[in-house]
Every structure is written in C-alpha cells, then in structure tokens.
Amino acid sequence: DSIWHESYYDNYGKDFKSNSFSMAKSIVSASLGKAILQRKIKGIDQLVSDFYPQFSSGKSSAMTVGDLSTMSSGLNWDESYYSPFSVTTRAYFDSDLNSVILGQKAIDLPGQHFKYLSGNTQLLAMIIEKATGESMADYVAENFWKPLGAENDALWQTDKENGIVKAYCCIASNARDFARFGKLYKQFGKWNGNIILDSAFVTKSIRPRFKDAPEYGYGWWLSTYKDKDIFYMRGHLGQYV
C-alpha cells in the first residue's frame, strides 16, 4: 500500500492530468460490474436489445452486454485510428455519438470471437446510462472516484457541450488516481474493507473469455510476465495501469 517509485517528465507532476485513451474501457467495464451488483443490469448475459430495440433483429438480437465488454459483439465497426474516413475517426469528431453507435449492425454472430472495437464500449456506456439513469461521468464519480479516495477531479471528453462522454477513450486524470483502479482489481473489488465490486465479477474480468484470445478478459488486457499472470489497463500511445 505504498508508492515504491514515482517519476514525471516534461515538467509534469503528481497532480497533472493527461489523457488515458482506451484505459477508459476498463473503467466502463468496471461500471458494468457495479450496475450488476446494484441489480440495475441483470447480468453479463442480458441482451443489448433490452435497452436498445435497434439491435433486436438479425445477428444483433443475440448480442449481450458481456459481448460488448469482451469485444465480441460482431458489429461492423472499423477500428482504424489513422484513416480520416473510419467510424472511429467519426466518433472522435461527430457531435451526435448516439446516432453513430445506433447505426451499427452485427455482421458476425456475437459472443464467438474477440475483435477489438471501440464502438462496443461506447454502446456499453450508453446501456449503463440507461440502466442507472445517470450520466457515465456522474456514475463513475459516485461509485468509484469518491469511494476510492481520488486525490483530484478528472475530466471526460463529450461529443458536444452537455452531450455524452466518449466512453471508449478520453478520461484525463493523473497516475495516482488511475492506479487506484488497478489496486481495486488487485484486491478483487474491496477497498478499505468496503465491497466496491463483486469479487466473482473481478475474477471473471481478469481471465480470458475465448481460448483463441488469451490477451483479453472483460475490459482488461491479460498477459504473463516472469511466469506471473498479469492484467492491465491499456491506452493508445502508451498509457498503462
């Protein structure tokens, strides 16, 4: 429970914010676990179409919230960061992110294979907002940021003023407060004796769902290092917890 080493560069310090990119996906998946614990979502097998009837036909009809968290939705999202024409690029700049996401269709059967798509996390966040009646930023603040004793406020980019958050990316915070999420999962959902997340959900999150994709669980990346199993949050261009 101590900081062993701390280094900052380019005049940054412990209270400075930087973007986390896709580390936000782990926080959204943690929010799924919280909504399930609060019985606002039935479980990882609840259908996406229960919240958004747009996905009630075709292959999409079998898609679950767990499929979104494990990157196995089968949606036709184009995860291209450098093409000006990809839907990922559009999601960054469009001022109506809801419409972008609800225009997606499943081209593969959900729940079968891992395919990393940022749109999955955005749709999952939209479902959490609908299930809880709260914005994602408020939900994370009340259920994680404050209970974990975060030292600083964070920022979360939105698609427009008073719009929805870009849930697949774009939480700006500091190293110490991000590290609290790693510690929460390391302690299987407990924090200072309080149950923040169900330990069974955390256990499931840090194990691979698919044999052919051992690198991913429910919103968390997985690997081995020096013969130890590790799990981690990862963001584009070098953010890790």
Secondary structure by P-SEA (a helix, b strand, c coil): ccccbbbbcccccccbbbbbccaaaaaaaaaaaaaaaaccccccccccccccccccccccccccaaaaaaccccccccccccccccaaaaaaccccaaaaaaaccccccccccccccaaaaaaaaaaaaaaacccaaaaaaacccccccccbbbbbbcccccccccccccccccccccaaaaaaaaacccccccccccaaaaaaaacccccccccccccccccccccbbbbbccccccccc
